[in-house]
Amino acid sequence: MQADKSDVLKRLNYIDGHLNGIRKMIEEDKYCVDVLRQTYAVRKAIEKLEALILEKHLQHCVPEGIKSGSEQGIIDELIQLYNLAGNR
């Protein structure tokens, strides 16, 4: 799982760099459309981060939870995530 953690941290650093860039653009009164392009890039980067974390959760945590007898808890968590993602 260390490589997975490394991937997540790389994505977070990328997002952090973009956010700092957006902050600088705002401070420098850059053109709104250019700022918005960067905010869209951050949104996409966060979506990719979420997908990576969810994939690893489904591959590792969910099977372990089911094996340990926590099926209903796992299902409830997944339903919560689904609802938080705005899919309902």
C-alpha positions in Angstrom: 0.0 0.0 0.0 3.0 2.3 0.3 3.0 3.0 -3.5 -0.6 3.9 -3.3 0.0 6.3 -0.5 2.8 7.8 -2.6 0.4 8.3 -5.5 -2.1 10.0 -3.2 0.5 12.3 -1.8 1.7 13.2 -5.3 -1.8 14.1 -6.3 -2.3 16.2 -3.2 0.9 18.1 -3.8 -0.3 18.8 -7.4 -3.6 20.1 -6.1 -1.8 22.2 -3.4 0.4 23.7 -6.1 -2.6 24.6 -8.2 -4.4 26.2 -5.3 -1.3 28.3 -4.5 -1.2 29.3 -8.1 -4.8 30.4 -8.0 -4.2 32.4 -4.8 -1.3 34.2 -6.5 -3.4 34.8 -9.6 -6.1 36.4 -7.5 -3.6 38.5 -5.6 -2.2 39.7 -9.0 -5.7 40.4 -10.4 -5.3 38.0 -13.3 -8.0 37.6 -15.9 -11.0 35.8 -14.5 -11.2 33.2 -17.2 -7.6 32.2 -16.6 -8.4 31.8 -12.9 -11.4 29.7 -13.7 -9.4 27.5 -16.0 -7.2 26.7 -13.0 -10.1 26.1 -10.7 -11.5 23.6 -13.2 -8.1 21.9 -13.2 -8.2 21.6 -9.4 -11.7 20.2 -9.5 -10.6 17.5 -12.0 -7.5 16.7 -10.0 -9.7 16.3 -6.9 -12.0 14.0 -8.8 -9.0 11.9 -9.8 -7.8 11.8 -6.2 -11.2 10.7 -5.0 -11.3 8.0 -7.7 -7.9 6.7 -6.7 -8.8 6.5 -3.0 -12.2 4.9 -3.7 -10.6 2.3 -6.0 -8.1 1.3 -3.3 -10.9 1.3 -0.7 -12.9 -1.1 -2.8 -10.0 -3.3 -3.6 -8.6 -3.6 0.0 -10.8 -2.3 2.8 -14.2 -3.5 1.5 -13.1 -7.2 1.1 -11.4 -7.1 4.5 -14.5 -5.6 6.1 -16.7 -8.3 4.5 -14.4 -11.1 5.6 -14.4 -9.7 9.2 -18.3 -9.8 9.3 -18.9 -6.1 8.9 -21.0 -6.3 5.7 -23.8 -4.0 6.8 -21.3 -1.3 8.0 -19.4 -1.5 4.7 -22.7 -1.2 2.7 -23.8 1.8 4.9 -20.5 3.5 4.3 -20.7 3.0 0.5 -24.3 4.3 0.5 -23.1 7.4 2.4 -20.3 8.0 -0.1 -22.7 7.5 -3.0 -25.1 10.1 -1.5 -22.2 12.6 -0.7 -21.0 12.3 -4.3 -24.4 13.8 -5.4 -25.5 10.7 -7.2 -28.8 10.7 -5.5 
